[in-house]
């Protein structure tokens, strides 16, 4: 059994990020907005989740830098 290449690892990280963001969009669309005052909280929650997913991906990519 061979170990994954650096490029395949980076590709996998990108795939995980995109899948996570798609899941986030589905979850938040399913929540819907019931009142105007909820929209600011809803937007903040989405922003926080996106920031988290980006930080996770960025950290993983730093652990597996591209070959030069």
Secondary structure as GFF3:
##gff-version 3
##sequence-region A 1 68
A	DSSP	alpha_helix	6	31	.	.	.	ID=ss1
A	DSSP	alpha_helix	36	63	.	.	.	ID=ss2
###
